[in-house]
Amino acid sequence: MEKTKPDSKSPFATEPIGRLIVKFAVPCVISLLVNSLYNIVDQIFIGWGVGYLGNGATNAVFPITIVALALCLMIGDGGAAYLSLKLGEGDMESAKRGVGNAIAMVVVVSIVLAAVFLIFIDPILTLFGATDALRDYALEYGTIIGLGLPFMMIPGAVNSMIRADGSPKYAMLSMALGAVINTVFDPIFIFVFHMGVRGAAIATVMGQVATFLVSVFYLFHFKTFRFDTSALRLHWKTCKKVLSLGVSSFITQIAITIVMALSNNLLARYGADSIYGSEIPLTAMGIVMKVNQILISILVGISTGAQPIIGFNYGSKNLTRVRKAFDIALVASEIVAVIAFLIFQFAPMRVVSLFGSEEGLYNEFAVMSFRIFLLLCPLTGFQTVAAIYLQAIGKPAKSALLSLSRQIIFFVPTAVILSVFMGVKGVLWTGPVADGLAFVLSLALIVYERNQLKKVPLSE
């Protein structure tokens, strides 16, 4: 086995932590933002070119893209964490095998998911809250998005490992290329060729194909080892470890799907009994969720930028740098979360107006949704950093518990209970309740793990 001493001259071990986090976090944030903006850009152009029913249809399709993102991030982030840990240990052969196995897994999973979605697209859209008024738009948009799922998932996973290999700018540029193509062709297909939601979906897939090609090109240009196709041969223990390290990322994203499916159905059900009807709450909350996904992307990007630094130094027992990387990532995340809170509370209409020219009850519900549902979003910064930190130091079970807590353990029962007593507004109040409870759990886990670090002798 190719194994050497950890590289004490590696920038992960020597460069200032703050500079390293900026170097890795900024490209990572941009990459994740680009991924979120695919849907945001579609919604903006569809809102102006088709109307809020078109946006409502994309909201019914959005959960399947989150399922795809969850699976590719579980494999990609797990592969990246595995790569960082093995590089820190100096085990190059295992590092290469981890990357190869991650790539093989995401190829298989992406093809299977696309096939399942396209075969069962109608009942899946019903599950995710598509009403009769939205169904035709949703089928038209979703069929094309389903065909493009492999071109979304494969580069999504590969880019995580490209960042861990020390090339965050390359990963960023590959994602940016796809976003530019999507943004350019969206208005052309919608407003010039009058293709509606179908045009938006085609533009999205075109951008994903471009990112796919650029990402795959990197496979044989890794910096830390020479990649070859033998690494693609699956090993059960390696696959298991990669998936366990990435399970927190999976749970974080798949939980969003569960939350959206539950929320969409509750909003449609209780909205029908309110002055807003079913479609207004469904569309407005879809926008809130996608805008919140931008915030989550920034927070995850900052945390993921710190992940290879934490993983490498934890693997090489340099615990002082582990603590410092966590602290800097936490401060940066909280600054971003507080800025977002101020926007959501004091200027929500400016955000709502980006997605089309509506009025009356629609605007009223959309503004109320931002203010209530995202009331405690500053606490999300701490929870996000905590989950990635636990993943980076090889504590996947605790990381998974933390990711699961807000979205499933706390959110689901709260949403059901509050909806019964408060109607459609109960869904909105579920957000701050779940955020508050998840913060308490995050704090307890991090305090425990930081105390455990104090018991380990420092390497420097």
C-alpha positions in Angstrom: 0.0 0.0 0.0 1.2 3.5 -0.9 1.5 5.2 2.4 3.8 8.0 3.5 4.0 10.4 6.4 1.6 13.3 6.4 2.9 16.2 4.4 4.1 18.7 7.0 4.6 21.3 4.3 1.1 21.0 2.9 -0.7 24.3 2.9 -3.4 22.7 5.1 -0.7 22.4 7.8 1.2 25.6 7.3 -0.9 28.5 5.7 -2.9 30.9 7.9 -6.3 29.4 8.6 -8.2 32.5 7.7 -6.6 32.7 4.3 -7.1 29.0 3.7 -10.8 29.2 4.5 -11.2 32.1 2.1 -9.3 30.3 -0.6 -11.5 27.2 -0.3 -14.8 28.6 0.9 -15.3 31.4 -1.7 -15.1 29.0 -4.7 -17.3 26.5 -2.8 -19.9 29.1 -1.9 -20.0 30.3 -5.5 -20.3 26.7 -6.7 -23.2 25.9 -4.4 -24.8 29.3 -5.1 -24.7 28.5 -8.8 -26.4 25.2 -8.2 -29.2 27.0 -6.2 -29.4 29.7 -8.8 -30.3 27.2 -11.5 -33.7 27.0 -9.9 -33.9 30.6 -8.9 -33.1 31.9 -12.4 -35.8 29.5 -13.8 -38.3 30.9 -11.3 -37.6 34.5 -12.1 -38.0 34.1 -15.9 -40.9 31.8 -15.5 -42.6 34.2 -13.1 -42.4 37.0 -15.6 -43.0 34.9 -18.8 -45.6 32.3 -17.6 -46.9 33.6 -14.3 -47.2 32.2 -10.7 -48.8 29.0 -11.9 -45.6 28.2 -13.8 -43.6 28.9 -10.7 -45.9 26.7 -8.6 -45.2 23.9 -11.1 -41.5 24.2 -10.7 -41.9 24.1 -6.9 -43.6 20.7 -7.4 -40.6 19.5 -9.4 -38.0 21.1 -7.1 -38.0 18.3 -4.5 -36.7 15.7 -7.0 -33.7 17.9 -7.8 -33.1 18.1 -4.0 -33.2 14.3 -3.8 -30.6 14.2 -6.6 -28.5 16.8 -4.8 -28.8 14.8 -1.6 -27.5 11.7 -3.2 -24.6 13.3 -5.1 -23.5 15.3 -2.1 -23.6 12.2 0.1 -21.2 10.5 -2.4 -19.2 13.6 -3.3 -18.8 15.1 0.2 -18.1 11.7 1.6 -15.5 11.1 -1.0 -14.0 14.6 -0.3 -13.9 13.9 3.5 -12.3 10.5 2.9 -9.8 12.1 0.5 -8.8 14.8 3.1 -8.5 12.3 5.9 -6.3 9.9 3.9 -4.2 12.7 2.6 -3.7 13.8 6.2 -2.6 10.2 7.1 -0.4 10.0 4.0 -2.3 7.0 2.5 -2.4 7.9 -1.2 -3.6 4.6 -2.5 -6.7 4.7 -0.3 -7.3 8.3 -1.2 -7.3 7.3 -4.9 -9.6 4.3 -4.3 -12.0 6.5 -2.4 -12.3 9.0 -5.2 -12.7 6.3 -7.8 -15.4 4.4 -5.8 -17.3 7.7 -5.2 -17.3 8.4 -9.0 -18.5 4.9 -9.8 -21.3 5.1 -7.3 -22.6 8.5 -8.4 -22.8 7.3 -12.1 -24.9 4.3 -11.2 -27.1 6.2 -8.7 -27.8 9.1 -11.1 -28.9 6.8 -13.9 -31.2 4.8 -11.6 -32.8 7.9 -10.1 -33.5 9.4 -13.5 -35.1 6.2 -14.7 -37.3 5.9 -11.6 -38.4 9.5 -11.7 -39.3 9.4 -15.4 -41.3 6.2 -15.0 -43.2 7.3 -12.0 -43.3 11.1 -12.7 -47.0 11.6 -12.3 -47.5 10.0 -8.8 -44.2 11.6 -7.7 -45.5 15.1 -8.6 -48.7 14.3 -6.8 -46.6 13.4 -3.7 -44.8 16.7 -3.9 -48.0 18.7 -3.9 -48.8 19.3 -7.6 -52.5 20.4 -7.9 -54.6 19.9 -11.0 -54.0 23.6 -12.0 -50.2 23.0 -11.9 -50.0 19.4 -13.3 -49.5 20.1 -17.0 -46.7 22.7 -16.4 -45.1 20.3 -13.9 -45.1 17.4 -16.3 -43.6 19.4 -19.1 -40.9 20.9 -16.9 -40.2 17.8 -14.9 -39.7 15.4 -17.8 -36.8 17.4 -19.2 -35.3 18.0 -15.8 -35.5 14.2 -15.2 -33.5 13.5 -18.3 -30.8 15.8 -17.2 -30.4 14.4 -13.6 -27.1 12.5 -14.4 -25.6 15.6 -15.8 -26.5 17.4 -12.6 -25.4 14.7 -10.1 -22.1 13.5 -11.6 -20.4 16.9 -11.6 -22.0 17.8 -8.3 -20.1 14.8 -6.7 -16.9 15.3 -8.7 -16.6 19.0 -7.8 -16.6 18.2 -4.1 -13.6 16.0 -4.6 -11.9 18.5 -6.9 -12.1 21.1 -4.1 -10.6 18.6 -1.6 -7.8 17.9 -4.1 -6.8 21.6 -3.8 -8.5 23.0 -6.9 -11.5 25.0 -5.6 -11.4 27.6 -8.4 -11.6 24.9 -11.1 -14.8 23.5 -9.4 -16.2 27.0 -9.2 -15.5 27.8 -12.8 -17.1 24.5 -14.0 -20.3 25.4 -12.1 -20.2 29.0 -13.2 -20.0 28.0 -16.9 -23.2 26.0 -16.6 -25.0 28.9 -14.8 -24.0 31.4 -17.5 -25.4 29.1 -20.2 -28.6 28.6 -18.3 -29.0 32.3 -17.6 -28.4 33.3 -21.3 -30.7 30.7 -22.8 -33.6 31.0 -20.3 -34.9 34.3 -21.6 -34.2 33.3 -25.2 -36.3 30.1 -25.0 -39.0 31.7 -22.8 -39.4 35.2 -24.4 -38.1 34.8 -27.9 -39.2 31.2 -28.8 -42.1 31.2 -26.4 -41.3 27.8 -25.1 -42.5 28.5 -21.5 -41.5 26.1 -18.8 -40.1 23.6 -21.3 -37.6 26.2 -22.5 -36.5 26.9 -18.9 -35.9 23.2 -18.4 -33.9 22.8 -21.6 -31.7 25.8 -20.7 -31.1 24.2 -17.3 -30.0 20.9 -18.8 -27.8 22.6 -21.3 -25.9 24.3 -18.5 -25.6 21.0 -16.6 -24.1 19.2 -19.6 -21.4 21.9 -19.9 -20.5 21.6 -16.2 -20.4 17.8 -16.6 -17.9 18.0 -19.5 -15.6 20.3 -17.6 -15.7 18.3 -14.4 -15.1 15.0 -16.0 -12.0 16.4 -17.8 -10.4 17.0 -14.4 -10.5 13.3 -13.4 -7.2 12.6 -15.0 -5.6 15.8 -13.7 -5.7 15.3 -9.9 -2.9 17.0 -8.1 -2.4 14.6 -5.2 -2.3 11.3 -7.1 -2.5 9.9 -10.6 -6.1 8.7 -11.2 -6.7 5.6 -13.3 -9.7 3.5 -14.1 -8.7 0.7 -11.7 -9.8 3.0 -8.9 -13.4 2.7 -10.2 -13.6 -1.0 -9.1 -15.9 -1.0 -6.2 -14.7 -2.1 -2.7 -17.4 -2.6 -0.1 -15.4 -1.2 2.8 -14.4 1.9 0.9 -17.9 2.6 -0.3 -19.3 2.1 3.2 -16.8 4.6 4.6 -17.4 7.2 1.9 -21.1 7.0 2.3 -20.9 7.2 6.1 -18.8 10.3 5.9 -21.2 11.9 3.5 -24.5 10.8 5.2 -24.8 14.1 7.0 -24.9 16.0 3.7 -27.4 13.5 2.4 -29.7 13.9 5.4 -29.5 17.7 5.2 -30.7 17.7 1.6 -33.1 14.7 1.7 -34.7 16.3 4.7 -35.4 19.4 2.6 -37.3 17.1 0.2 -39.4 15.7 3.0 -40.1 19.1 4.4 -41.1 20.5 1.0 -43.4 17.5 0.3 -45.0 17.8 3.7 -45.2 21.6 3.6 -46.7 21.6 0.0 -49.4 19.2 1.0 -50.2 21.1 4.2 -50.2 24.4 2.4 -52.5 23.1 -0.3 -54.9 21.5 2.2 -55.1 24.3 4.8 -54.7 27.0 2.2 -57.9 25.9 0.5 -59.8 26.7 3.7 -58.2 30.2 3.9 -58.6 33.4 2.0 -55.4 32.6 0.1 -56.5 29.3 -1.6 -54.2 26.4 -2.4 -51.9 27.8 -5.2 -50.8 31.1 -3.5 -49.4 29.5 -0.3 -47.8 26.7 -2.4 -46.1 29.1 -4.8 -45.1 31.7 -2.2 -43.5 29.2 0.2 -41.7 27.6 -2.7 -40.0 30.9 -3.3 -39.2 31.2 0.4 -37.7 27.8 0.4 -35.5 28.5 -2.7 -34.3 31.9 -1.4 -33.5 30.2 1.9 -31.6 27.6 -0.1 -29.3 30.4 -1.2 -28.6 31.2 2.4 -28.0 27.5 3.2 -25.7 27.3 0.1 -23.5 30.1 1.5 -23.4 28.6 5.0 -22.7 25.1 3.6 -20.0 26.6 1.3 -18.2 28.3 4.2 -18.4 25.1 6.3 -17.3 22.9 3.4 -14.5 25.3 2.6 -13.2 24.6 6.1 -13.9 20.8 5.9 -10.6 19.8 4.1 -8.6 22.0 6.5 -10.3 20.4 9.6 -10.1 16.9 8.1 -6.4 17.1 7.2 -5.3 18.6 10.5 -7.5 16.2 12.5 -5.9 13.3 10.6 -2.4 14.6 11.4 -3.4 15.4 15.0 -2.8 19.2 14.7 -5.7 20.0 16.9 -4.9 23.7 17.4 -5.6 24.3 13.7 -8.8 22.2 13.9 -10.2 24.5 16.6 -9.2 27.6 14.9 -10.7 26.5 11.5 -14.0 25.8 13.3 -14.1 29.1 15.1 -13.4 31.2 11.9 -16.0 29.3 9.9 -18.5 29.8 12.7 -18.0 33.6 12.9 -18.2 34.0 9.1 -21.4 31.9 8.9 -23.1 33.9 11.7 -22.3 37.2 9.9 -23.9 35.9 6.7 -27.0 34.5 8.6 -27.6 37.8 10.5 -27.4 39.8 7.2 -30.0 37.4 5.7 -32.2 37.8 8.7 -32.2 41.6 8.3 -33.2 41.3 4.7 -36.0 38.8 5.3 -37.4 40.9 8.2 -37.1 44.4 6.8 -37.1 44.1 3.0 -39.0 40.9 2.1 -41.0 42.6 -0.6 -37.9 43.4 -2.5 -37.1 39.7 -2.7 -40.7 38.7 -3.6 -40.9 41.3 -6.4 -38.0 39.6 -8.2 -40.2 36.6 -9.1 -42.9 38.4 -11.1 -45.5 41.2 -10.9 -48.2 39.9 -8.6 -50.3 41.8 -6.0 -52.9 41.5 -3.2 -53.1 38.3 -1.3 -50.1 36.7 -3.1 -47.8 39.5 -1.9 -49.3 39.5 1.6 -48.7 35.8 2.1 -45.2 35.8 0.6 -44.1 38.7 2.9 -45.6 36.9 5.9 -43.9 33.7 4.9 -40.4 35.3 4.8 -40.9 37.1 8.2 -42.3 34.1 10.1 -40.7 31.0 8.6 -37.2 32.5 8.6 -37.5 34.3 11.9 -34.6 32.3 13.6 -32.5 31.8 10.5 -29.3 33.2 12.3 -29.3 30.0 14.4 -28.9 28.0 11.1 -25.3 29.3 10.8 -24.2 27.5 14.0 -26.0 24.3 13.1 -24.6 24.1 9.6 -21.0 24.6 10.8 -21.4 22.1 13.6 -22.7 19.4 11.2 -19.9 19.8 8.7 -17.3 19.9 11.5 -18.6 16.6 13.0 -18.5 15.1 9.5 -14.9 16.4 8.9 -13.5 14.8 12.1 -15.0 11.4 11.3 -18.1 11.6 13.5 -20.8 10.7 10.8 -23.4 9.4 13.3 -23.5 12.6 15.3 -23.3 14.8 12.2 -26.3 12.8 10.8 -28.2 13.2 14.0 -27.7 16.9 13.9 -28.7 17.3 10.3 -31.8 15.1 10.9 -32.9 17.0 13.9 -34.1 20.2 12.4 -35.6 18.9 9.3 -37.2 15.7 10.4 -37.2 15.1 14.2 -38.4 18.6 15.1 -40.0 20.0 11.9 -42.4 17.2 10.8 -44.4 16.7 14.1 -44.4 20.5 14.7 -45.8 21.2 11.2 -48.6 18.7 11.6 -49.5 19.9 15.1 -49.4 23.6 14.4 -51.3 23.3 11.2 -54.2 21.6 13.0 -54.5 24.5 15.5 -53.4 27.4 13.3 -54.3 26.4 9.8 -52.0 27.5 7.0 -50.1 29.9 9.2 -49.1 26.9 11.4 -46.8 25.7 8.6 -45.0 29.1 8.7 -44.4 29.0 12.5 -42.9 25.5 12.2 -39.7 27.1 10.9 -38.6 29.1 13.9 -39.7 26.3 16.3 -37.6 23.7 14.6 -34.6 26.1 14.2 -34.6 26.9 18.0 -34.7 23.2 19.1 -32.0 22.2 16.6 -29.7 24.9 17.9 -29.9 23.6 21.4 -28.9 20.1 20.2 -26.1 21.5 18.0 -24.7 23.5 20.9 -24.7 20.4 23.2 -22.9 18.2 20.7 -20.2 20.8 19.9 -19.5 21.6 23.5 -19.0 17.9 24.1 -16.7 17.4 21.1 -14.6 20.5 21.9 -14.1 19.2 25.4 -13.0 15.9 24.0 -10.3 17.7 21.9 -8.9 19.3 25.1 -8.0 15.8 26.3 -5.8 15.0 23.3 -2.2 16.1 23.4 -1.3 18.8 20.8 1.1 18.0 18.0 2.6 21.5 18.1 
